[in-house]
Amino acid sequence: MAYKDLRHFIDVLEQEGELVRIKEFVDPHLEITDVYDRIIKHKGPALLFENTGTDFPLLINAMGTEHRMCKVLGVDNLDDISAEIESLFKDLMGPKDNLLDKLRMLPKLGRVSSWMPKVISGRGKCQEIIMDPPDITKFPIQTCWPEDGGPFLTFPIIHTKDPNSGIRNVGLYRMQVFGPTLTAMHWHKHKVSAHHFQQYKKLGKIMPVAVALGGDPVYTYGATAPMPENIDEYMLAGFLRKKKVKLVKCITQDVYVPEDAEIIIEGFIDPEEEYILEGPFGDHTGYYSLEDYYPKFNITAITHRRNAIYPATVVGIPPQEDAWIGKATERIFVAPIKMTMLPEIKDMELPIEGIFHNITIVKIEKTFSAHAQKVMNAMWGAGQMMLNKMLIIVDGDIDIHDYKVLAKHISDNIDPETDIYFSHGPMDVLDHSCSVMSLGGKMCIDATVKNPEELRGESRIENNPAGIKLDTKKLMETYPDITAINTTLLELGISLVIVAVYKDRPEHIQQLTESLFNESGFAEVKMIIFVEHTVDISYIGDVVWRFTNNIDPRRDSLVIKARDKNSISHIGLDGTRKTRKYDGFKRDWPNILVMDKETIATIDQKWDKLGLGKFLESPSVRYSKQLYKGGAVVEE
């Protein structure tokens, strides 16, 4: 459905008991984050903070559950959109045998045209008030985490256009506020807006930019969607809401923005102006992204609705609100991938703990040997999937969204010696594990059922993890650097053991991998994941989050070949922090995101006044045990 504006969406959430208004003062500096983090970790309601110390209330967690994400998109199930796209593709692309068939397509073509954005004359609701003088600091802009470089806009819908073609791009990038009319513009080099910026730089022209906050919440989702370049995000928004987006021209810039937005920030970027040092920022990886230089955004005007509402989010240790935005993308874009690139794909899963780009699981209909490698090469060469770190490919009738079933299938169908492939290529700028920024190792696990010619031996080697008995007490006495061993996955028939280790020397994990796989108990174990001694390895989700963030798969994996064709092979995966001292790692390593004790204590004291029901402990209390020494950058 199409929401008239953000207020309409708030009304719907409130009617369904999905929103709580908080009248007690909660400071946008850190405090709102800690309240939100407690709520999001328990799948709690959207929060409207009405007393922010400014003239503007703040909305957060509006998309923080699958149900609310479905409300944003106007569906009962996230898979509904993919099914509709697939049906539309088939109708529009299928053979048309005669004139009558072609005429029957006209209504569908009319539907497509009805999704295109429309420019209207005059001023929009977003321009009811012109702030004079413009001052972005008047809004309740959050400082989210203790080591953040300052306050950041976290839900800005950023509008740019190609100076040559005039084609619009709508993206979502954080913006650090430095003063009333100055922010940074944090776009990574692989983003379309960054490409637009480079075009303006080549032409020696000033770049007009406009930022929208609020409006129909589907606009915010559309700004995050991995759309092909030169495809208008507002066409996607029109398709999702079944109503075209109305746009109005900015007051001081030649840019068009949604007329129903809450707030519009207009300005420009001068390509000749020196960049500004931006960050650190507590990012969606659950770690800080560290300081770097980005373009300056100079504000020329700010307009807003009467009684405007400021929308925001916080990212951090998963799950956060962005997890459900990512889930929507996962479900929506299954169909386009199948229809345009890889028809053998049957399903896809992006685990929340894998923070979008670290893990991708794909189920295919396998029809020939090495089919998984064909899919691997295609996916790593496709759009944002080029940034994927670990790709797991399965087949069959399994439910890949049931992680126990999935893990058992992977365990049963991999031979680490022959079924794991390593590559090297572009990585996300936020991947701190790469030895060189934005360039690192990738891993593909072919967990499809193998044809005879794909096997290492004459037949599949049976492996019965449930029958493995490890004497963990004796192992920890033998290896005092091991602080904990989790064997619970073996009991589920999954040939994987998690080991927490206090790393204290060069090549420590490599040596430990070789030693453990020589122990009699580990002879039938296929995989060991190593994490640091501070990680509570009883929480599998936390292990996945830490391990996938901290590993460069090509650099940090050790495959141990089988003794003979009747024995299993092994792999050790080093998910520990990398240091100069022990690993020769030369980049700064970021800290994890943990709220400071003072803010936690303040929210503990305020909790009964917030109207949020039963007391919830701050997640940071648990994660503080994993915090490294130092600030945003870990001390050696």
Secondary structure, DSSP 8 states (H G I E B T S, - for coil): ---SSHHHHHHHHHHTT-EEEE-S---TBTHHHHHHHHHHTTT--EEEES-SSSSS-EEE-TT-SHHHHHHHHT-SSTHHHHHHHHHHHHHHHS---SHHHHHHTHHHHHHHHHTS-EE-SS--GGGSEE-SS--GGGS--BB-STT-SS-EESS-EEEEE-TTT--EEEEE--EEEEETTEEE----TTSHHHHHHHHHHHHT--EEEEEEE-SSHHHHHHHHS---TTS-HHHHHHHHHTS--EEEE-SSSS-EEETT-SEEEEEEE-TTS--EEE--EE-TTSBEE--EEE-EEEEEEEEE-TT--EE-----SSS-HHHHHHHHHHHHTHHHHHHHT-TTEEEEE--GGGTTTTEEEEEE---STTHHHHHHHHHHTSGGGGG-SEEEEEESS--TTSHHHHHHHHHHH--TTTSEEEEEEE--TT-TT-SBTTEEEEEEEE-S---GGGSSSSS-----GGG----HHHHHHH-TTEEEEE-HHHHTT--EEEEEE---STTHHHHHHHHHTTSGGGGG--EEEEEETTS-TT-HHHHHHHHHHH--TTTSEEEE--SSTTS--EEEEE-S---HHHH---S--B-B----HHHHHHHHHHGGGTT--S----HHHHHGGG--SBSSBB--
